[in-house]
Every structure is written in C-alpha cells, then in structure tokens.
Amino acid sequence: MSLEVTEDVSAAALARFDMVIDVRSPGEFAEDHLPGAVNLPVLSDAERAQVGTVYVQQSRFTARRLGAAHVARNVAHHLETALADRPGGFRPLVYCWRGGMRSNAMATILSQVGWRTTVLSGGYRTYRREVVARLYDGELPLDFVLLDGQTGSAKTEVLGRLAGMGLQTLDLEGLAAHRGSLFGALAGRAQPSQKLFESRLLAALDSFEPGRPVVAEAESSKIGDRMVPPALWSRLAEAPRIELTAERGDRARYIVTTYADLIADRPALDAAFTRLPARPSAERLSAWRAMADAGAFAELAEAIMALHYDPAYDRSRRKHDRPLLGAVRLVPAEAASQDAAAGEVVRLLARLTPAPGGARK
C-alpha cells in the first residue's frame, strides 16, 4: 500500500486524521510539537544520541543498521501498546523532524498493517515554518478587547467567568504557565519553550470565530521568559480595554490567596525581592522580611504594590494609551463580586459588538 503525503498543517487538515503521530524522540517532542500530536518515538533520546555517535565515529552504514534495529523494536512496541486497539479504518498522520527516515519507517509499517497512512512532507519543519509565517510575518484576522487593571484586580478569574459565559477568551498566562509578573512563576510548572508556547497560542487563535471579539488580559510583551509574537502583540497593542478597579487593600488581600504557593516558599519569595527593577534598600528589604516572618503578607503585598506594581501599571497605561471602553469596580477576593464584574464586562462589550450567538444587543 503506497503512502500518502501532505504539506497541509492547517487545523482543519489535521482534524481529518484519527491520530497525529510524532515519531521524534521525547526530548524533541517536549520542546514543541503539532497540536494534539501523540509522541510514539522510533528512537529514544539515548538511542538517537547513540546512533549519531556511531555515525560520526564509525560509519554511516553501521549507524543506519543500528538505527534500524532500534526503530523495528520501538515500532513493534507501539503496535502492541498505543496502537493495539486501532480499527482497520484508522487514519494516522506521521511526522518526524524533516519528513525523512524516521517518519517513513513508521509510516511504511503502519501502511502495511492496512491503515491509510499519511506522511507530513518536510516534517516538523513544515509546521514550524507555518507558525512563524502566521505569528511573525502575518496579520491576525481577529479583534481583541483587553481586560486591564492593576495587580490583584482578579483579571484572570473574571476572564475565566467570561469564558464560562460563552465569550471568546485568550488566557495568555495559562498558555505561558506564568502569572505575568516578577512573582508570577507557577509552583511545580516550568514554562513551555518559546516554540511550544507559540504552538499553543496558534491553536488557541485558530479556535476563535472571526467577527466576534476575543477578550484577553492586558499583558506586557513578555510573560515570564516567553515573548508574545509580533502578529499578536501588534493587535493587542491597539486593542481597546476594559479596566477592573479595586482598593489597594482589597487587592493585597486577594494577592495573598492567589500567591499562596510563593508565600509558602520563603527562599523563592526572598529571591523575588531581588528581581524588582527598583531594587529595595537594605532597610526596606529588612522590613519586608520582617513582615513575612510575622505572617503579615497582606501588608507586604501593599508595600510591594506601592513601590513597584502600581507605578509600573500607571507608566504602562500612559505609554500605550489604549481606548477605554469602561471601568468596572469589584472586590477581587469575593466570588459574587467577580461574577458581577464579568456581567458588567459583557454589557460593555455588547455596546460595540455582537453578543455570543450573533445577535446584537
């Protein structure tokens, strides 16, 4: 049975396959992969390194023979495990780094089983070129509205409520695994690579319906160590905003609950102090540590807001000067207040755009 070949990596094209199989090593897969892909490696990281060493130190023939033995064993394992329950009509798409030996070896065996198997021409590199073209060189056909507000104004929670109400929302912090501030690293979660962040981002963007607004948190061009790609950043930079407002004390109390993981990790908290652009004096740093020792974390949060976060927010607002659609006041730590704020955001959006479902209010 001959293999089919495709270069189409659009979301619609990928959806036609029952499984997108990435046969690269686990390390390659972890750095980035096609949306929804399953990693069924034909060479492990150690085997790939071994074959490469033999290729350099001995010969191409010896390396290919060794690689073929590893590939045969690994494909057999996948047929007996991950692919054991697939029916006769199973349609997989297989890819490797550049559409070469690894993907063709796997695809040939799968096609001999009787499955209608397709190979991605050019492999992962074909997909990556598409990501770069769209996120770096293209223009996004989407309209955004920013959910803005000072640190601690419960933007993430309100954004989640908007999603639950049927609005299109883009959770950049969730995609980047970071809360978007100097204290924003998520405990137990490393940030994805830049490439994987962009893959997740493009998959999210492809899920949106053009003509309906997409609500996103107002972020800087970097979220932790991940950069927002130019095509998206240019749209966010010109988007109108809705501002959530709250008293500083209320925001501080909300921060204490949101950053409980950081509060529990004292070395991480101390390290975060040193990353502030306006480096605190020894006297101020000593006072902050005393607050932490005493468990006065709400007071500590207020102090850091006053020194760093609130002035930084004011500078950013003056710099970007995005149109303001309206302001919504809330008590960030109260669920009922978050619900009410989400409802008010929906009402503000309805003045300018079609409501979910297409009807204009």
Sequence and secondary structure as in RCSB ss.txt:
>XXXX:A:sequence
MSLEVTEDVSAAALARFDMVIDVRSPGEFAEDHLPGAVNLPVLSDAERAQVGTVYVQQSRFTARRLGAAHVARNV
AHHLETALADRPGGFRPLVYCWRGGMRSNAMATILSQVGWRTTVLSGGYRTYRREVVARLYDGELPLDFVLLDGQ
TGSAKTEVLGRLAGMGLQTLDLEGLAAHRGSLFGALAGRAQPSQKLFESRLLAALDSFEPGRPVVAEAESSKIGD
RMVPPALWSRLAEAPRIELTAERGDRARYIVTTYADLIADRPALDAAFTRLPARPSAERLSAWRAMADAGAFAEL
AEAIMALHYDPAYDRSRRKHDRPLLGAVRLVPAEAASQDAAAGEVVRLLARLTPAPGGARK
>XXXX:A:secstr
   EEE   SHHHHHTSSEEEE S HHHHHH   TT EE  SS HHHHHHHHHHHHHT HHHHHHHHHHHHHHHH
HHHHHTTTTT  TT  EEEE SSSSHHHHHHHHHHHHHT   EEETTHHHHHHHHHHIIIIIS     EEEEEES
TTS HHHHHHHHHHTT EEE HHHHHTB SSTT B TT     HHHHHHHHHHHHHTS TTS EEEE   SEETT
EE  HHHHHHHHT  EEEEE  HHHHHHHHHHHTHHHHH HHHHHHHHTT SS   HHHHHHHHHHHHHT HHHH
HHHHIIIIIHHHHHHHHHHH   EEEEEE  TT HHHHHHHHHHHHHHHHTTSB TTS B 
